[in-house]
Amino acid sequence: MPDGNVEFYDKCADFYDVLHGERHEEFDFYRHYVPASSHVLEIACGSGTLTDVLLETAASVTGIDASVAMLDRARQRVPGARFIKADMRSFDLGMQFDTVLCPFNSLMHLSPHDSLTALSAFAAHCTDAGQVIIDVSNVDDRFLSPSTPEQIISRFSDVPSGRNLCGWERSEYDRPNRLLSVHWRVEDAETGETVAASSYTQRILSSGELDRLLESAGLRPVDKFGTYGRTPFGPGCPRQLFVAQPLR
């Protein structure tokens, strides 16, 4: 993952989960695809919220992430999982898994070249009969504004400090390069003090581009959904959810 994005997760680790809210629908999708007693590799595991869900049925879960701060939170949340600091663009764990998954738009942080390198690594870490699951947004960039003003996306209480906080977000879109830059800021609701601030970038992936990347990485899609409720993918769907198998 590019260093700027790693810095974002390091700086926002304390607030990341609360700013994203509940993810029950996403968790249910992954529950459906993790067989009992399977061995799972979670790419870009972050703070371990999904890892905790996966361990309900999986025999083991290994999570990798490039952010030390997020991994620290994951280890506290899910002591029964194994966590490794690694870059999804280039890693070799020396073993294979029944399910390899990359959730929550994580692949969108990468360039086209890095996406192919990462997907190839995912395929290499998957057993012959296993599955690779990729989850990214399905965005029609014709409707993305060149810039959006800062707006509140969340209000919450910080338990350790007792402060009431607000999460703010603004963005810019570089259409020629298909890069979305998102800027977060956490503010004390009473004093207006900025408690944390950072930025990340995501590259908008078209459906056709991701299809080609998977094929080039040696992965064959067996299912493609447009929602976490497993609606078949089609125009206007909010997600691109691929379930693929290695081509060997």
SULVENDA-V106868 format. One record per residue. N is the residue number from 1. SS is DSSP state (A for helix, B for strand, O for the rest). PHI is phi in degrees with one decimal (NA if undefined). Layout:
{{N,SS,PHI} {N,SS,PHI}}
//
This chain:
{{1,O,NA} {2,O,-53.3} {3,A,-58.3} {4,A,-61.6} {5,A,-72.6} {6,A,-62.0} {7,A,-59.9} {8,A,-58.0} {9,A,-67.6} {10,A,-62.7} {11,A,-75.0} {12,A,-104.7} {13,O,-56.7} {14,O,-67.7} {15,O,-118.6} {16,A,-57.5} {17,A,-64.7} {18,A,-70.3} {19,A,-70.1} {20,A,-86.1} {21,O,73.0} {22,O,-74.4} {23,O,-132.5} {24,A,-61.0} {25,A,-64.7} {26,A,-64.2} {27,A,-61.9} {28,A,-63.2} {29,A,-60.2} {30,A,-71.0} {31,A,-56.6} {32,A,-63.0} {33,A,-103.3} {34,O,-110.9} {35,O,-63.9} {36,O,-60.3} {37,O,65.8} {38,O,-88.7} {39,B,-109.6} {40,B,-119.0} {41,B,-112.6} {42,B,-106.3} {43,B,-86.3} {44,O,56.4} {45,O,-71.9} {46,O,59.2} {47,O,-85.4} {48,O,88.1} {49,A,-63.8} {50,A,-74.5} {51,A,-53.1} {52,A,-60.1} {53,A,-68.4} {54,A,-61.8} {55,O,-71.4} {56,O,-61.5} {57,O,-123.5} {58,O,-70.3} {59,O,-71.6} {60,B,-155.0} {61,B,-132.7} {62,B,-111.6} {63,B,-114.5} {64,B,-118.7} {65,B,-158.9} {66,O,-93.2} {67,O,-95.1} {68,A,-63.9} {69,A,-64.2} {70,A,-68.4} {71,A,-64.0} {72,A,-59.9} {73,A,-67.7} {74,A,-63.4} {75,A,-64.6} {76,A,-69.5} {77,A,-74.8} {78,O,-129.0} {79,O,-65.7} {80,O,-83.0} {81,O,-100.3} {82,B,-106.1} {83,B,-123.1} {84,B,-133.4} {85,B,-76.8} {86,O,-158.0} {87,B,-95.8} {88,O,-62.2} {89,O,-75.5} {90,B,-159.9} {91,O,-151.0} {92,O,-146.3} {93,O,-90.4} {94,O,72.6} {95,O,-156.6} {96,O,-118.5} {97,B,-131.8} {98,B,-69.9} {99,B,-133.4} {100,B,-118.3} {101,B,-133.1} {102,B,-129.1} {103,O,-91.9} {104,O,56.7} {105,O,67.3} {106,A,-61.4} {107,A,-64.6} {108,A,-71.0} {109,A,-77.7} {110,O,-105.6} {111,O,-72.7} {112,A,-56.0} {113,A,-63.6} {114,A,-67.5} {115,A,-62.0} {116,A,-65.7} {117,A,-61.4} {118,A,-65.1} {119,A,-61.8} {120,A,-64.6} {121,A,-67.2} {122,A,-59.8} {123,A,-62.2} {124,A,-65.3} {125,O,-92.3} {126,B,-103.6} {127,B,-65.2} {128,B,-57.5} {129,B,-97.3} {130,B,-86.7} {131,B,-141.4} {132,B,-116.6} {133,B,-115.9} {134,B,-120.1} {135,B,-133.0} {136,B,-136.4} {137,B,-69.7} {138,O,-106.9} {139,O,-115.9} {140,O,-89.4} {141,A,-71.7} {142,A,-64.0} {143,A,-101.9} {144,O,-86.5} {145,O,-78.8} {146,O,-56.5} {147,B,-158.1} {148,B,-124.8} {149,B,-70.5} {150,B,-64.1} {151,B,-143.9} {152,B,-74.8} {153,B,-113.1} {154,B,-163.6} {155,B,-126.3} {156,B,-157.9} {157,B,-102.7} {158,O,-88.1} {159,O,-60.6} {160,O,-59.5} {161,O,-96.8} {162,O,78.2} {163,O,-85.0} {164,B,-88.9} {165,B,-121.9} {166,B,-124.4} {167,B,-101.1} {168,B,-114.6} {169,B,-147.2} {170,B,-141.7} {171,B,-149.9} {172,B,-133.0} {173,B,-121.3} {174,B,-94.1} {175,O,-63.1} {176,O,-57.3} {177,O,-99.5} {178,O,56.9} {179,B,-110.9} {180,B,-102.8} {181,B,-103.8} {182,B,-117.8} {183,B,-117.2} {184,B,-108.1} {185,B,-147.6} {186,B,-107.5} {187,B,-124.9} {188,B,-68.2} {189,O,-65.6} {190,O,-93.2} {191,O,-98.1} {192,O,80.1} {193,O,-68.4} {194,B,-79.7} {195,B,-88.0} {196,B,-155.2} {197,B,-155.4} {198,B,-168.3} {199,B,-139.6} {200,B,-143.4} {201,B,-122.2} {202,B,-134.2} {203,B,-101.3} {204,O,-72.3} {205,O,-104.7} {206,O,-76.9} {207,A,-61.0} {208,A,-64.5} {209,A,-64.6} {210,A,-67.7} {211,A,-56.4} {212,A,-68.0} {213,A,-63.2} {214,A,-61.5} {215,A,-62.5} {216,A,-64.7} {217,O,-85.8} {218,O,82.8} {219,B,-123.3} {220,B,-113.1} {221,B,-64.4} {222,B,-108.8} {223,B,-144.5} {224,B,-142.6} {225,B,-118.7} {226,O,-107.5} {227,O,-145.1} {228,O,-69.7} {229,O,-81.0} {230,O,67.7} {231,O,-70.1} {232,B,-54.7} {233,O,-65.0} {234,O,-163.8} {235,O,-55.8} {236,O,86.1} {237,O,-69.0} {238,O,-77.8} {239,B,-125.0} {240,B,-120.6} {241,B,-114.9} {242,B,-103.5} {243,B,-113.8} {244,B,-128.2} {245,B,-124.7} {246,B,-65.5} {247,O,-94.1} {248,O,-132.7}}
//
